[in-house]
Amino acid sequence: MAGQIRDYTDSEARAALPCKWGAVPEGTLPAWVAEMDYAPASAITAALNGAVGRGVLGYPPFGGHGPDGDLEAAFRGFAERHWGWSLPAGATTVVGDVVDGIRLALDHLCPPGPVVIPLPCYPPFREVVELAGREARYVALDPDAERAELDLDAVRTAFDEGARTLLLCSPHNPWGRVFTRAELEAVRDLAAQYDARVVADEIHAPLVLPGGAKFTPYLDVDPTGLSVLSHSKSFNTPGLKCAQLISLRDDDREAIAALPHSANHGWSVLGMIAGVAAWRDSDLWLLALRQRLDVLREDLSEHLAERLPQARMRPLEATYLAWIDLRAYGVSDPATLGRKHGVRVAPGHDYQPGLDGHVRLNIATSADRLEEIVTRLAKALTA
C-alpha cells in the first residue's frame, strides 16, 4: 500500500483546496474545515479524467445509474464488503449532499414537530432545521463526562415535549465516537415508543480507525430510520456534489418519487462518477488512508502530551477530526488566538454556541504539518 496516499505540497494544497487553504493567508496552516491534504484515489482521478475527456459535463441522469456505472450498486457492494450489510436494491436516492438529504427528509418524510440535535454538532444541523421551519431541541454533552454518550433521558424529555425527529451523526462529528450496536438499539427503542424517526448522518462511516470500534449502519438496527451519506469525506471529493439518502420503507420511496424535480436536485454527473469509483474501486486507498490516520492520531496524542499537557482530547474512534478541550489554559476562544500565531482550527462555539475553550482540529495532513499545527497552537496558549 506504499504510495497510496500522496501528500499535497503547500502550493498544491492551496491550488486544490481553495476553501480550506484559500481562506487563510500565506504562512498560516489550516486545520479547520473537513478536507484532507491528500491527492484523491487514483481510481477516482482516472474516472473523472476519462469522463471530462469524453465531454461528460452535462446534466446528471435521473436515478442512480450514471455513465460509468450504477451508483447504488457500487455502494451496496461497499456496504456488504465493509460492514456485512445487505442493502436491498432501490433503497437509495441520489441527492446533492448530506445536508440536502437531511432537508428532504425533514420536509417530506419526518413527522411534524421539533427536532432533537445532540450538541456539540456539525453546524449545518442547526441551520437546516431552521430552514425546514422546525424548532430545534438541543441535548448537550457534558464536557466533563468521561465518555461521549447520547443522553437518552434528555432525548426522552424532548420527545415527551413533542419532538418527533432525532438527527444522529454516526460516527459522530465532532465527538469522534462510533456508537455501538447496543447504543443504536437503545435509540431505536426510544424512538419507537414515540413514533419518532431517526435521521442518521453516516458520512464518516468509512472512516472508522483501527482499534476495535465497529460501525453499525443505523438502518441495520432500525428499518424505519433514514440514513444520508456520501463518498465526499472519506475520499476527499466534497466539491463534486453527490450523496445518497437511504430508506427501507416503500412509502418513503413513493413520496420521494412523487416530488417535483425542484425538491431534490443539485447533484452532479461527475459526483456520481466519482462515487462509483470510490465505492467500487478504491478499497486499497481507503485502507491506506485509515492506517495513515491511525498513525497521525497517535502523533497528535504525543504532541499534545508534550506541548499542551493539560489538553483533553476525546478518543478519536472515527473521522480525522479531533475534539480537544483546552479550558485548562484559561482561554475562552483558543481558535481566534491560534490564528494570530499562524494556525487555523475550528472554534468549539461553532459546534455548540457558548461553549468555551474547545477546538476541532483536522489531522488529515502531513506528519510535519500536524506537529507544526500543535506547536503553533501551544505557543498561542502558553506564551
DRENDO-1510 file (C-alpha; in Angstrom, 1 decimal, always signed):
<recs>
REC; n; res; u; v; w
REC; 1; MET; +0.0; +0.0; +0.0 .
REC; 2; ALA; +3.0; +2.2; -0.1 .
REC; 3; GLY; +2.4; +5.3; -2.2 .
REC; 4; GLN; -1.4; +5.1; -2.0 .
REC; 5; ILE; -1.7; +8.3; +0.0 .
REC; 6; ARG; +0.1; +11.3; -1.5 .
REC; 7; ASP; +0.5; +14.4; +0.5 .
REC; 8; TYR; -0.1; +17.7; -1.3 .
REC; 9; THR; +2.7; +20.2; -1.1 .
REC; 10; ASP; +1.6; +23.6; +0.3 .
REC; 11; SER; +1.3; +25.1; -3.1 .
REC; 12; GLU; -0.6; +22.0; -4.4 .
REC; 13; ALA; -2.9; +22.2; -1.4 .
REC; 14; ARG; -3.6; +25.9; -1.9 .
REC; 15; ALA; -4.5; +25.2; -5.6 .
REC; 16; ALA; -6.5; +22.1; -4.9 .
REC; 17; LEU; -8.4; +23.1; -1.8 .
REC; 18; PRO; -9.4; +26.8; -2.3 .
REC; 19; CYS; -11.8; +26.7; +0.7 .
REC; 20; LYS; -9.5; +25.1; +3.3 .
REC; 21; TRP; -6.3; +26.7; +2.2 .
REC; 22; GLY; -7.6; +29.7; +0.3 .
REC; 23; ALA; -9.4; +31.0; +3.4 .
REC; 24; VAL; -6.1; +31.5; +5.3 .
REC; 25; PRO; -3.2; +33.9; +4.5 .
REC; 26; GLU; +0.1; +32.6; +3.2 .
REC; 27; GLY; +2.1; +31.1; +6.1 .
REC; 28; THR; -1.0; +30.0; +8.1 .
REC; 29; LEU; -1.6; +26.3; +8.5 .
REC; 30; PRO; -5.3; +25.3; +8.1 .
REC; 31; ALA; -6.7; +22.5; +10.2 .
REC; 32; TRP; -10.3; +23.6; +10.3 .
REC; 33; VAL; -12.7; +22.5; +7.6 .
REC; 34; ALA; -13.1; +18.8; +6.9 .
REC; 35; GLU; -10.9; +18.3; +3.8 .
REC; 36; MET; -7.8; +16.2; +3.6 .
REC; 37; ASP; -4.4; +17.5; +2.3 .
REC; 38; TYR; -4.1; +14.4; +0.1 .
REC; 39; ALA; -4.5; +13.7; -3.6 .
REC; 40; PRO; -7.6; +11.7; -4.5 .
REC; 41; ALA; -7.5; +7.9; -5.1 .
REC; 42; SER; -6.1; +7.1; -8.5 .
REC; 43; ALA; -9.3; +5.3; -9.5 .
REC; 44; ILE; -11.3; +8.4; -8.9 .
REC; 45; THR; -8.9; +10.6; -10.7 .
REC; 46; ALA; -8.8; +8.2; -13.7 .
REC; 47; ALA; -12.6; +8.0; -13.8 .
REC; 48; LEU; -13.0; +11.8; -13.7 .
REC; 49; ASN; -10.2; +12.5; -16.2 .
REC; 50; GLY; -11.8; +9.9; -18.6 .
REC; 51; ALA; -15.3; +11.4; -18.2 .
REC; 52; VAL; -14.1; +15.0; -18.8 .
REC; 53; GLY; -12.1; +13.8; -21.8 .
REC; 54; ARG; -15.3; +12.4; -23.2 .
REC; 55; GLY; -17.1; +15.7; -22.5 .
REC; 56; VAL; -19.3; +14.3; -19.8 .
REC; 57; LEU; -20.2; +17.7; -18.4 .
REC; 58; GLY; -24.0; +17.7; -18.9 .
REC; 59; TYR; -26.9; +17.3; -16.6 .
REC; 60; PRO; -26.8; +14.2; -14.4 .
REC; 61; PRO; -29.2; +11.4; -15.2 .
REC; 62; PHE; -32.3; +10.8; -13.2 .
REC; 63; GLY; -31.9; +7.9; -10.8 .
REC; 64; GLY; -28.7; +6.3; -9.7 .
REC; 65; HIS; -27.3; +4.9; -12.9 .
REC; 66; GLY; -24.6; +7.2; -14.2 .
REC; 67; PRO; -22.5; +7.0; -17.4 .
REC; 68; ASP; -19.8; +4.9; -15.6 .
REC; 69; GLY; -22.0; +2.5; -13.7 .
REC; 70; ASP; -24.7; +2.2; -11.1 .
REC; 71; LEU; -24.0; +4.3; -8.0 .
REC; 72; GLU; -26.4; +2.4; -5.8 .
REC; 73; ALA; -24.9; -1.0; -6.9 .
REC; 74; ALA; -21.4; +0.3; -6.2 .
REC; 75; PHE; -22.5; +1.4; -2.7 .
REC; 76; ARG; -24.3; -1.8; -2.0 .
REC; 77; GLY; -21.2; -3.7; -2.8 .
REC; 78; PHE; -19.1; -1.4; -0.5 .
REC; 79; ALA; -21.6; -1.9; +2.4 .
REC; 80; GLU; -21.6; -5.6; +2.0 .
REC; 81; ARG; -17.8; -5.8; +1.9 .
REC; 82; HIS; -17.0; -3.4; +4.7 .
REC; 83; TRP; -20.0; -3.8; +7.1 .
REC; 84; GLY; -21.7; -7.0; +6.2 .
REC; 85; TRP; -24.8; -5.1; +5.4 .
REC; 86; SER; -27.0; -6.4; +2.6 .
REC; 87; LEU; -28.9; -3.4; +1.4 .
REC; 88; PRO; -31.8; -4.1; -0.9 .
REC; 89; ALA; -31.9; -2.7; -4.4 .
REC; 90; GLY; -33.9; +0.5; -4.8 .
REC; 91; ALA; -33.3; +1.8; -1.3 .
REC; 92; THR; -31.1; +4.8; -2.2 .
REC; 93; THR; -32.0; +8.2; -3.7 .
REC; 94; VAL; -29.3; +10.5; -5.1 .
REC; 95; VAL; -29.2; +13.9; -3.5 .
REC; 96; GLY; -26.9; +16.9; -3.8 .
REC; 97; ASP; -25.2; +16.4; -0.5 .
REC; 98; VAL; -25.8; +15.2; +3.0 .
REC; 99; VAL; -27.4; +18.4; +4.2 .
REC; 100; ASP; -29.7; +18.4; +1.1 .
REC; 101; GLY; -30.7; +14.8; +2.1 .
REC; 102; ILE; -31.5; +15.8; +5.6 .
REC; 103; ARG; -33.6; +18.8; +4.4 .
REC; 104; LEU; -35.5; +16.5; +2.1 .
REC; 105; ALA; -36.2; +14.1; +4.9 .
REC; 106; LEU; -37.3; +16.9; +7.3 .
REC; 107; ASP; -39.6; +18.4; +4.6 .
REC; 108; HIS; -41.2; +15.3; +3.3 .
REC; 109; LEU; -40.5; +12.1; +5.3 .
REC; 110; CYS; -40.4; +13.0; +9.0 .
REC; 111; PRO; -43.3; +13.6; +11.3 .
REC; 112; PRO; -44.1; +17.2; +12.3 .
REC; 113; GLY; -42.7; +18.6; +15.5 .
REC; 114; PRO; -39.4; +19.8; +16.9 .
REC; 115; VAL; -36.1; +18.1; +16.0 .
REC; 116; VAL; -33.6; +16.8; +18.6 .
REC; 117; ILE; -30.0; +17.7; +18.0 .
REC; 118; PRO; -27.2; +16.4; +20.2 .
REC; 119; LEU; -24.5; +19.0; +21.0 .
REC; 120; PRO; -21.9; +19.8; +20.1 .
REC; 121; CYS; -23.0; +19.2; +16.5 .
REC; 122; TYR; -22.0; +19.8; +12.9 .
REC; 123; PRO; -23.1; +23.4; +12.5 .
REC; 124; PRO; -25.3; +22.9; +9.4 .
REC; 125; PHE; -27.5; +20.6; +11.5 .
REC; 126; ARG; -28.8; +23.7; +13.3 .
REC; 127; GLU; -29.2; +25.7; +10.1 .
REC; 128; VAL; -31.1; +23.0; +8.1 .
REC; 129; VAL; -33.6; +22.5; +11.0 .
REC; 130; GLU; -34.3; +26.2; +11.0 .
REC; 131; LEU; -34.6; +26.3; +7.2 .
REC; 132; ALA; -37.1; +23.5; +7.4 .
REC; 133; GLY; -39.2; +25.6; +9.7 .
REC; 134; ARG; -38.7; +23.3; +12.6 .
REC; 135; GLU; -37.8; +24.0; +16.2 .
REC; 136; ALA; -34.6; +22.5; +17.5 .
REC; 137; ARG; -34.4; +20.8; +20.9 .
REC; 138; TYR; -30.8; +20.5; +22.0 .
REC; 139; VAL; -29.3; +17.7; +24.1 .
REC; 140; ALA; -25.8; +18.7; +25.2 .
REC; 141; LEU; -22.9; +16.5; +26.0 .
REC; 142; ASP; -21.4; +17.3; +29.4 .
REC; 143; PRO; -17.9; +18.5; +28.5 .
REC; 144; ASP; -16.6; +16.9; +31.7 .
REC; 145; ALA; -18.2; +13.5; +31.0 .
REC; 146; GLU; -15.7; +10.6; +30.9 .
REC; 147; ARG; -17.3; +9.2; +27.7 .
REC; 148; ALA; -19.2; +10.9; +24.9 .
REC; 149; GLU; -22.6; +9.3; +25.1 .
REC; 150; LEU; -26.0; +10.3; +23.9 .
REC; 151; ASP; -28.2; +11.4; +26.9 .
REC; 152; LEU; -31.2; +9.2; +26.3 .
REC; 153; ASP; -33.1; +10.7; +29.3 .
REC; 154; ALA; -32.8; +14.1; +27.7 .
REC; 155; VAL; -33.9; +12.8; +24.4 .
REC; 156; ARG; -36.9; +11.2; +26.1 .
REC; 157; THR; -37.8; +14.6; +27.7 .
REC; 158; ALA; -37.6; +16.2; +24.3 .
REC; 159; PHE; -39.9; +13.5; +22.9 .
REC; 160; ASP; -42.3; +14.0; +25.8 .
REC; 161; GLU; -42.4; +17.7; +24.9 .
REC; 162; GLY; -43.4; +17.0; +21.3 .
REC; 163; ALA; -40.2; +16.3; +19.3 .
REC; 164; ARG; -40.6; +13.6; +16.8 .
REC; 165; THR; -37.2; +13.5; +14.9 .
REC; 166; LEU; -33.7; +12.9; +16.1 .
REC; 167; LEU; -30.7; +14.0; +14.0 .
REC; 168; LEU; -27.9; +11.5; +14.8 .
REC; 169; CYS; -24.4; +11.9; +13.5 .
REC; 170; SER; -22.9; +8.4; +13.4 .
REC; 171; PRO; -19.9; +8.2; +13.6 .
REC; 172; HIS; -20.1; +11.5; +15.4 .
REC; 173; ASN; -18.6; +14.7; +14.3 .
REC; 174; PRO; -17.1; +16.3; +16.4 .
REC; 175; TRP; -17.1; +13.8; +19.3 .
REC; 176; GLY; -15.1; +11.2; +17.3 .
REC; 177; ARG; -17.4; +8.4; +18.7 .
REC; 178; VAL; -18.5; +5.3; +16.9 .
REC; 179; PHE; -21.8; +4.3; +18.5 .
REC; 180; THR; -22.1; +0.6; +19.5 .
REC; 181; ARG; -24.9; -1.6; +18.2 .
REC; 182; ALA; -26.4; -1.6; +21.7 .
REC; 183; GLU; -26.4; +2.2; +21.8 .
REC; 184; LEU; -28.1; +2.4; +18.5 .
REC; 185; GLU; -30.7; -0.2; +19.6 .
REC; 186; ALA; -31.5; +1.9; +22.6 .
REC; 187; VAL; -32.0; +4.9; +20.3 .
REC; 188; ARG; -34.3; +2.8; +18.1 .
REC; 189; ASP; -36.4; +1.5; +21.0 .
REC; 190; LEU; -36.8; +5.0; +22.4 .
REC; 191; ALA; -37.8; +6.4; +19.1 .
REC; 192; ALA; -40.3; +3.6; +18.6 .
REC; 193; GLN; -42.1; +4.5; +21.8 .
REC; 194; TYR; -42.9; +7.9; +20.4 .
REC; 195; ASP; -43.4; +7.1; +16.7 .
REC; 196; ALA; -40.3; +9.3; +16.1 .
REC; 197; ARG; -37.9; +9.0; +13.3 .
REC; 198; VAL; -34.1; +9.0; +13.4 .
REC; 199; VAL; -32.2; +10.6; +10.6 .
REC; 200; ALA; -28.6; +9.3; +10.7 .
REC; 201; ASP; -25.8; +11.3; +9.0 .
REC; 202; GLU; -23.4; +8.5; +8.3 .
REC; 203; ILE; -21.0; +10.4; +6.1 .
REC; 204; HIS; -18.0; +9.4; +8.2 .
REC; 205; ALA; -18.9; +5.7; +8.3 .
REC; 206; PRO; -16.0; +4.5; +6.1 .
REC; 207; LEU; -13.5; +6.3; +8.4 .
REC; 208; VAL; -13.6; +4.1; +11.5 .
REC; 209; LEU; -10.0; +3.9; +12.6 .
REC; 210; PRO; -8.1; +0.8; +13.8 .
REC; 211; GLY; -8.5; -0.1; +17.4 .
REC; 212; GLY; -11.7; -2.1; +17.9 .
REC; 213; ALA; -14.6; +0.2; +17.1 .
REC; 214; LYS; -17.0; -1.1; +14.6 .
REC; 215; PHE; -19.5; +0.8; +12.5 .
REC; 216; THR; -23.1; -0.4; +12.5 .
REC; 217; PRO; -25.4; +1.1; +9.9 .
REC; 218; TYR; -28.4; +2.6; +11.8 .
REC; 219; LEU; -30.9; +1.1; +9.3 .
REC; 220; ASP; -29.5; -2.3; +10.2 .
REC; 221; VAL; -31.0; -1.9; +13.6 .
REC; 222; ASP; -33.9; +0.3; +12.8 .
REC; 223; PRO; -35.5; -0.3; +9.3 .
REC; 224; THR; -37.9; +2.7; +10.0 .
REC; 225; GLY; -35.0; +5.2; +10.1 .
REC; 226; LEU; -33.3; +7.2; +7.4 .
REC; 227; SER; -29.7; +7.4; +6.5 .
REC; 228; VAL; -27.8; +10.0; +4.5 .
REC; 229; LEU; -24.2; +9.5; +3.4 .
REC; 230; SER; -21.7; +10.4; +0.7 .
REC; 231; HIS; -18.2; +9.5; -0.6 .
REC; 232; SER; -17.2; +13.1; -0.1 .
REC; 233; LYS; -15.5; +13.0; +3.3 .
REC; 234; SER; -13.8; +9.6; +3.1 .
REC; 235; PHE; -12.5; +10.1; -0.5 .
REC; 236; ASN; -11.9; +13.9; -0.5 .
REC; 237; THR; -14.5; +14.8; -3.1 .
REC; 238; PRO; -16.8; +17.4; -1.4 .
REC; 239; GLY; -16.8; +19.7; -4.4 .
REC; 240; LEU; -18.5; +17.2; -6.7 .
REC; 241; LYS; -21.9; +17.3; -5.0 .
REC; 242; CYS; -23.3; +13.8; -4.7 .
REC; 243; ALA; -24.8; +12.0; -1.8 .
REC; 244; GLN; -27.3; +9.2; -1.1 .
REC; 245; LEU; -30.4; +9.2; +1.0 .
REC; 246; ILE; -31.3; +5.7; +2.1 .
REC; 247; SER; -34.7; +4.3; +3.3 .
REC; 248; LEU; -36.0; +0.8; +3.6 .
REC; 249; ARG; -39.7; +1.9; +3.5 .
REC; 250; ASP; -41.8; +1.8; +0.4 .
REC; 251; ASP; -43.8; +4.8; +1.4 .
REC; 252; ASP; -40.7; +6.9; +1.7 .
REC; 253; ARG; -39.6; +6.0; -1.8 .
REC; 254; GLU; -43.0; +6.6; -3.2 .
REC; 255; ALA; -43.1; +10.0; -1.5 .
REC; 256; ILE; -39.7; +10.9; -3.0 .
REC; 257; ALA; -40.7; +9.7; -6.4 .
REC; 258; ALA; -43.8; +11.9; -6.4 .
REC; 259; LEU; -41.8; +15.1; -5.6 .
REC; 260; PRO; -41.2; +17.7; -8.3 .
REC; 261; HIS; -37.6; +17.8; -9.6 .
REC; 262; SER; -37.0; +21.2; -7.8 .
REC; 263; ALA; -37.5; +19.5; -4.4 .
REC; 264; ASN; -34.5; +17.2; -5.0 .
REC; 265; HIS; -31.8; +18.3; -7.4 .
REC; 266; GLY; -28.2; +19.6; -7.4 .
REC; 267; TRP; -26.1; +16.5; -7.7 .
REC; 268; SER; -23.6; +16.4; -10.5 .
REC; 269; VAL; -22.7; +13.8; -13.1 .
REC; 270; LEU; -19.1; +14.0; -12.1 .
REC; 271; GLY; -20.1; +13.4; -8.5 .
REC; 272; MET; -21.9; +10.2; -9.5 .
REC; 273; ILE; -18.9; +9.0; -11.5 .
REC; 274; ALA; -16.5; +9.7; -8.6 .
REC; 275; GLY; -18.9; +7.9; -6.3 .
REC; 276; VAL; -18.9; +4.7; -8.4 .
REC; 277; ALA; -15.1; +4.8; -8.5 .
REC; 278; ALA; -14.9; +5.4; -4.7 .
REC; 279; TRP; -17.4; +2.8; -3.6 .
REC; 280; ARG; -16.3; +0.2; -6.1 .
REC; 281; ASP; -12.7; +0.6; -6.9 .
REC; 282; SER; -10.9; +2.4; -4.0 .
REC; 283; ASP; -10.8; -0.1; -1.1 .
REC; 284; LEU; -7.0; -0.2; -1.1 .
REC; 285; TRP; -6.7; +3.6; -1.0 .
REC; 286; LEU; -9.2; +3.7; +1.9 .
REC; 287; LEU; -7.3; +1.1; +3.9 .
REC; 288; ALA; -4.1; +3.0; +3.4 .
REC; 289; LEU; -5.9; +6.2; +4.5 .
REC; 290; ARG; -7.2; +4.7; +7.7 .
REC; 291; GLN; -3.7; +3.4; +8.5 .
REC; 292; ARG; -2.2; +6.8; +7.9 .
REC; 293; LEU; -4.9; +8.5; +10.1 .
REC; 294; ASP; -4.2; +5.9; +12.8 .
REC; 295; VAL; -0.6; +7.0; +12.9 .
REC; 296; LEU; -1.5; +10.7; +12.9 .
REC; 297; ARG; -4.0; +10.1; +15.7 .
REC; 298; GLU; -1.1; +8.7; +17.8 .
REC; 299; ASP; +1.1; +11.6; +16.7 .
REC; 300; LEU; -1.4; +14.1; +17.9 .
REC; 301; SER; -1.7; +12.5; +21.3 .
REC; 302; GLU; +2.1; +12.6; +21.7 .
REC; 303; HIS; +2.3; +16.2; +20.5 .
REC; 304; LEU; -0.4; +17.3; +22.9 .
REC; 305; ALA; +1.2; +15.4; +25.8 .
REC; 306; GLU; +4.5; +17.2; +25.1 .
REC; 307; ARG; +3.3; +20.7; +24.2 .
REC; 308; LEU; -0.2; +21.0; +25.7 .
REC; 309; PRO; -0.2; +18.6; +28.6 .
REC; 310; GLN; -3.4; +20.0; +30.1 .
REC; 311; ALA; -5.3; +19.4; +26.9 .
REC; 312; ARG; -8.0; +16.8; +26.9 .
REC; 313; MET; -8.8; +15.0; +23.7 .
REC; 314; ARG; -11.8; +12.8; +23.2 .
REC; 315; PRO; -10.8; +9.3; +22.0 .
REC; 316; LEU; -10.8; +9.5; +18.2 .
REC; 317; GLU; -12.5; +6.3; +17.1 .
REC; 318; ALA; -13.5; +7.6; +13.6 .
REC; 319; THR; -13.1; +10.6; +11.4 .
REC; 320; TYR; -10.0; +12.7; +11.1 .
REC; 321; LEU; -11.5; +15.5; +13.3 .
REC; 322; ALA; -10.2; +15.6; +16.8 .
REC; 323; TRP; -12.3; +17.3; +19.5 .
REC; 324; ILE; -10.0; +18.9; +22.1 .
REC; 325; ASP; -10.8; +20.5; +25.4 .
REC; 326; LEU; -8.4; +23.4; +26.2 .
REC; 327; ARG; -10.2; +25.0; +29.0 .
REC; 328; ALA; -7.3; +24.4; +31.4 .
REC; 329; TYR; -5.4; +27.1; +29.6 .
REC; 330; GLY; -8.0; +29.8; +30.6 .
REC; 331; VAL; -8.7; +31.0; +27.0 .
REC; 332; SER; -12.3; +31.2; +26.0 .
REC; 333; ASP; -11.6; +31.1; +22.3 .
REC; 334; PRO; -8.4; +29.2; +21.5 .
REC; 335; ALA; -9.1; +29.2; +17.8 .
REC; 336; THR; -9.0; +33.0; +17.5 .
REC; 337; LEU; -5.8; +33.2; +19.5 .
REC; 338; GLY; -4.3; +30.4; +17.3 .
REC; 339; ARG; -4.9; +32.4; +14.1 .
REC; 340; LYS; -2.7; +35.1; +15.5 .
REC; 341; HIS; +0.1; +32.5; +15.7 .
REC; 342; GLY; -0.4; +31.1; +12.2 .
REC; 343; VAL; -2.7; +28.2; +12.7 .
REC; 344; ARG; -6.5; +27.9; +12.0 .
REC; 345; VAL; -8.5; +25.4; +13.8 .
REC; 346; ALA; -12.3; +25.3; +14.2 .
REC; 347; PRO; -13.7; +27.0; +17.3 .
REC; 348; GLY; -15.8; +25.0; +19.7 .
REC; 349; HIS; -18.5; +27.6; +19.8 .
REC; 350; ASP; -19.2; +26.8; +16.1 .
REC; 351; TYR; -20.4; +23.3; +17.2 .
REC; 352; GLN; -22.1; +24.4; +20.4 .
REC; 353; PRO; -22.8; +28.1; +20.9 .
REC; 354; GLY; -21.5; +29.4; +24.2 .
REC; 355; LEU; -19.0; +26.5; +24.6 .
REC; 356; ASP; -15.7; +27.9; +25.7 .
REC; 357; GLY; -12.2; +26.5; +25.4 .
REC; 358; HIS; -12.7; +23.8; +22.8 .
REC; 359; VAL; -11.4; +23.3; +19.2 .
REC; 360; ARG; -11.9; +20.8; +16.4 .
REC; 361; LEU; -8.6; +20.0; +14.8 .
REC; 362; ASN; -8.3; +18.3; +11.4 .
REC; 363; ILE; -5.4; +15.7; +11.5 .
REC; 364; ALA; -5.6; +14.7; +7.8 .
REC; 365; THR; -2.4; +16.4; +6.7 .
REC; 366; SER; +1.3; +15.5; +6.7 .
REC; 367; ALA; +3.0; +14.5; +9.9 .
REC; 368; ASP; +5.3; +17.5; +9.7 .
REC; 369; ARG; +2.4; +19.9; +9.3 .
REC; 370; LEU; +0.5; +18.3; +12.2 .
REC; 371; GLU; +3.4; +18.7; +14.5 .
REC; 372; GLU; +3.7; +22.4; +13.5 .
REC; 373; ILE; +0.0; +22.9; +14.0 .
REC; 374; VAL; +0.2; +21.7; +17.6 .
REC; 375; THR; +3.4; +23.7; +18.1 .
REC; 376; ARG; +1.8; +26.9; +17.0 .
REC; 377; LEU; -1.3; +26.3; +19.0 .
REC; 378; ALA; +0.8; +25.7; +22.1 .
REC; 379; LYS; +2.7; +28.9; +21.5 .
REC; 380; ALA; -0.6; +30.7; +21.3 .
REC; 381; LEU; -1.9; +29.3; +24.6 .
REC; 382; THR; +1.2; +29.3; +26.7 .
REC; 383; ALA; +3.0; +32.5; +25.5 .
</recs>
